[in-house]
Amino acid sequence: MREIQLKDAKATLSAVVDGAKAGEPVVLTRHGRKEAVVISWEEWRRLSDVPSFARLLTSAPLEPDDLPPRDPGPMRDAGF
């Protein structure tokens, strides 16, 4: 993944966008620190469509008898 300073990205924004569109993400840095990443719209859509783990669990087709009963006994010592 290519890194480019923000000031240089401003001067060559079209080339940065073209590179991201071609599948080459670009890390934007400011004062030597990584600040942002430019990726293509298609890549962003692919990444943003991944469901969260909580959404996967809540949408699972589970019946009440699918899960084992909870142990009513005292909690175990965590050892802290």
Residue frames as qw, qx, qy, qz and C-alpha x, y, z in Angstrom:
[[0.000, 0.891, 0.454, 0.000, 0.00, 0.00, 0.00],
 [0.437, 0.431, 0.000, 0.790, 1.44, 3.31, -1.08],
 [0.318, -0.719, -0.381, 0.486, 1.85, 6.19, 1.38],
 [0.319, 0.525, 0.210, 0.761, 1.67, 9.82, 0.34],
 [0.155, -0.251, -0.395, 0.870, 1.78, 13.06, 2.28],
 [0.215, 0.721, 0.603, -0.266, -1.49, 14.94, 2.40],
 [0.080, 0.764, -0.136, -0.625, 0.00, 18.02, 0.73],
 [0.055, -0.284, 0.789, 0.542, 1.21, 15.87, -2.18],
 [0.206, 0.400, 0.893, 0.036, -2.18, 14.12, -2.41],
 [0.205, 0.770, 0.312, -0.518, -3.87, 17.50, -2.74],
 [0.089, 0.635, -0.441, -0.628, -1.66, 18.35, -5.68],
 [0.217, 0.206, -0.858, -0.417, -2.27, 15.00, -7.40],
 [0.557, 0.062, 0.573, -0.598, -5.79, 14.13, -6.23],
 [0.782, 0.384, -0.170, -0.461, -6.91, 12.84, -9.62],
 [0.503, 0.418, -0.756, 0.030, -3.99, 10.41, -9.76],
 [0.181, -0.184, 0.819, -0.513, -4.66, 9.27, -6.17],
 [0.697, 0.207, 0.336, -0.599, -8.32, 8.60, -7.01],
 [0.727, 0.450, -0.421, -0.302, -7.38, 6.83, -10.25],
 [0.247, 0.374, -0.867, 0.216, -4.96, 4.62, -8.33],
 [0.403, -0.026, 0.710, -0.577, -7.60, 3.75, -5.73],
 [0.760, 0.346, 0.038, -0.549, -10.05, 2.97, -8.51],
 [0.640, 0.466, -0.600, -0.118, -7.46, 0.66, -10.08],
 [0.911, -0.274, -0.308, 0.004, -7.19, -1.27, -6.78],
 [0.580, 0.185, -0.392, 0.689, -4.23, 0.54, -5.21],
 [0.403, -0.855, -0.326, 0.027, -5.29, 1.99, -1.83],
 [0.391, 0.533, -0.233, 0.713, -3.31, 5.03, -0.72],
 [0.527, -0.607, -0.440, 0.401, -2.47, 5.93, 2.87],
 [0.131, 0.833, 0.019, 0.537, -2.51, 9.67, 3.50],
 [0.644, -0.322, -0.387, 0.576, -0.02, 10.91, 6.07],
 [0.034, -0.914, -0.030, -0.402, 0.23, 14.21, 7.88],
 [0.207, -0.794, 0.494, -0.286, 3.43, 15.11, 9.75],
 [0.202, 0.384, -0.898, 0.071, 4.57, 11.49, 9.36],
 [0.386, 0.058, 0.794, -0.466, 1.43, 9.99, 10.95],
 [0.046, -0.246, -0.858, -0.449, -1.04, 7.84, 9.06],
 [0.266, 0.163, 0.303, -0.901, -4.32, 9.77, 8.96],
 [0.715, 0.373, 0.227, -0.546, -6.60, 8.27, 6.28],
 [0.411, -0.057, 0.828, 0.377, -6.86, 5.76, 3.47],
 [0.514, 0.434, -0.170, -0.720, -8.24, 6.40, -0.01],
 [0.370, 0.036, 0.919, 0.129, -9.94, 3.31, -1.46],
 [0.173, -0.131, -0.630, -0.745, -12.27, 2.77, -4.39],
 [0.593, -0.123, 0.103, -0.789, -16.03, 3.03, -4.01],
 [0.833, 0.025, -0.488, -0.259, -16.39, -0.67, -4.85],
 [0.506, 0.123, -0.718, 0.461, -13.90, -1.64, -2.13],
 [0.187, -0.156, 0.445, -0.862, -15.67, 0.57, 0.42],
 [0.744, -0.074, -0.135, -0.650, -19.04, -0.98, -0.46],
 [0.769, 0.070, -0.635, 0.016, -17.59, -4.49, -0.14],
 [0.326, 0.112, -0.677, 0.650, -16.12, -3.70, 3.27],
 [0.309, -0.113, 0.311, -0.891, -19.17, -1.86, 4.57],
 [0.754, -0.065, -0.337, -0.561, -21.57, -4.67, 3.60],
 [0.479, 0.068, -0.836, 0.260, -19.94, -7.13, 6.01],
 [0.584, -0.658, -0.276, -0.386, -22.45, -7.69, 8.83],
 [0.169, -0.621, 0.593, -0.484, -21.34, -7.24, 12.40],
 [0.256, 0.058, -0.950, 0.172, -20.91, -10.30, 14.59],
 [0.265, 0.201, 0.619, -0.712, -23.85, -9.15, 16.74],
 [0.603, 0.326, -0.132, -0.716, -26.09, -8.90, 13.67],
 [0.495, 0.220, -0.813, -0.212, -25.05, -12.41, 12.62],
 [0.072, -0.043, -0.901, 0.425, -25.90, -13.77, 16.06],
 [0.377, 0.285, 0.434, -0.767, -29.25, -12.04, 16.31],
 [0.634, 0.362, -0.277, -0.624, -30.26, -13.22, 12.84],
 [0.102, 0.220, -0.969, -0.042, -29.29, -16.84, 13.50],
 [0.684, -0.203, -0.384, -0.586, -32.29, -19.18, 13.17],
 [0.178, 0.140, -0.874, 0.430, -32.03, -20.53, 16.74],
 [0.617, -0.506, -0.470, -0.376, -34.83, -22.12, 18.72],
 [0.460, -0.727, 0.304, -0.410, -34.98, -21.83, 22.53],
 [0.934, -0.269, 0.236, -0.010, -33.91, -25.49, 22.90],
 [0.752, 0.566, -0.188, 0.279, -30.85, -25.01, 20.65],
 [0.125, 0.679, -0.492, 0.529, -28.79, -23.46, 23.47],
 [0.554, -0.156, -0.757, 0.308, -27.72, -25.39, 26.55],
 [0.428, -0.835, -0.324, -0.122, -29.30, -24.32, 29.85],
 [0.135, 0.738, -0.375, 0.545, -27.38, -21.75, 31.86],
 [0.597, -0.125, -0.679, 0.408, -25.63, -23.03, 34.97],
 [0.349, -0.835, -0.197, -0.377, -27.39, -21.41, 37.96],
 [0.785, -0.375, -0.244, 0.428, -24.42, -22.13, 40.25],
 [0.258, -0.880, 0.064, 0.394, -22.05, -19.46, 41.56],
 [0.546, 0.806, -0.227, 0.041, -19.63, -17.85, 39.15],
 [0.891, -0.051, -0.133, 0.432, -16.11, -19.20, 39.06],
 [0.381, -0.803, 0.096, 0.449, -13.21, -17.21, 40.47],
 [0.610, 0.785, -0.037, 0.101, -11.51, -15.28, 37.67],
 [0.837, -0.135, -0.062, 0.526, -8.24, -15.11, 39.58],
 [0.248, 0.789, -0.013, 0.562, -7.76, -11.37, 39.56]]
